Amino acid sequence: MFNSKQLQQLYRYSFSLCAHKDDAYDLLQSALEKLLKRSNDSEYNLSYCRTTIRNLYIDQCRRRSILAFQPLEDELPADINEHSLEDLVIQQKTLEEIWPLFDTTDREILFLWAALGHTAQEIAEETETARGTVLSRIHRIRQKVTKYGQAVGLAEHKEGSKS
């Protein structure tokens, strides 16, 4: 089936859609159950599993009749050996603060682009979206992050000038 690293990657993808730890586990479990019931193959494709996860998430949202954002409550999974602990805490706090700026589609594209390193063409093929749409969304994601960074920078500057 999948090794530990692949399962962790699939969990992070599920988390990027749900933005809630328990929902991500449930979504991943449902997708894996569905794959196991439908196929006798010992080899599974990550891309196919991500598509299954995305489709199950869309089905859940349709059932609830809303695409609601749930606030980030727990830490995001992280690879500590690449960053110092201090940098990791700063990045986590920043991500928690900007996460509400993104809708489900933006979070999915952000995960595929930033976390997995997919190109716009690969994202377009996997999400069955036009490449131009993916590029536009990436551009808007960058604008939101830049705007947030400028707002935080201005707030810190104002606080510093009051002292």
SULFEN-V732482 format. One record per pair of residues at least 12 apart in sequence whose ideal C-beta (glycine too) atoms are under 7 Angstrom apart, sorted by the first residue. I is the first residue (numbers start at 0). J is the second residue. D is the distance in whole Angstrom. If there is no record, write none. Layout:
# SULFEN-V732482
i=I j=J d=D
i=I j=J d=D
This chain:
# SULFEN-V732482
i=0 j=43 d=6
i=1 j=43 d=6
i=5 j=45 d=6
i=7 j=76 d=7
i=8 j=45 d=7
i=9 j=27 d=6
i=9 j=48 d=6
i=9 j=49 d=7
i=9 j=52 d=7
i=10 j=23 d=6
i=10 j=27 d=5
i=10 j=76 d=7
i=11 j=76 d=6
i=11 j=110 d=7
i=11 j=114 d=6
i=12 j=49 d=5
i=12 j=52 d=6
i=12 j=110 d=6
i=13 j=26 d=4
i=13 j=27 d=5
i=13 j=52 d=5
i=15 j=106 d=5
i=15 j=107 d=6
i=15 j=110 d=4
i=16 j=53 d=7
i=16 j=56 d=5
i=16 j=103 d=6
i=16 j=106 d=7
i=16 j=107 d=6
i=17 j=56 d=7
i=18 j=68 d=6
i=18 j=69 d=5
i=18 j=71 d=6
i=18 j=98 d=7
i=18 j=106 d=7
i=19 j=69 d=5
i=19 j=72 d=7
i=20 j=72 d=7
i=20 j=73 d=5
i=26 j=52 d=6
i=26 j=55 d=6
i=26 j=56 d=6
i=27 j=52 d=7
i=29 j=55 d=5
i=30 j=48 d=6
i=30 j=51 d=5
i=30 j=52 d=5
i=30 j=55 d=6
i=33 j=51 d=6
i=34 j=48 d=6
i=34 j=51 d=6
i=46 j=125 d=6
i=49 j=125 d=7
i=50 j=125 d=7
i=53 j=107 d=7
i=66 j=103 d=6
i=68 j=99 d=6
i=70 j=99 d=7
i=71 j=95 d=5
i=71 j=98 d=5
i=74 j=91 d=6
i=75 j=91 d=6
i=75 j=94 d=6
i=97 j=144 d=6
i=97 j=147 d=5
i=100 j=143 d=5
i=100 j=147 d=7
i=101 j=140 d=7
i=104 j=136 d=7
i=105 j=136 d=6
i=105 j=140 d=6
i=107 j=126 d=7
i=108 j=122 d=6
i=108 j=133 d=6
i=108 j=136 d=5
i=108 j=137 d=6
i=108 j=140 d=7
i=109 j=140 d=6
i=111 j=125 d=7
i=112 j=137 d=6
i=119 j=133 d=5
i=119 j=134 d=5
i=119 j=137 d=7
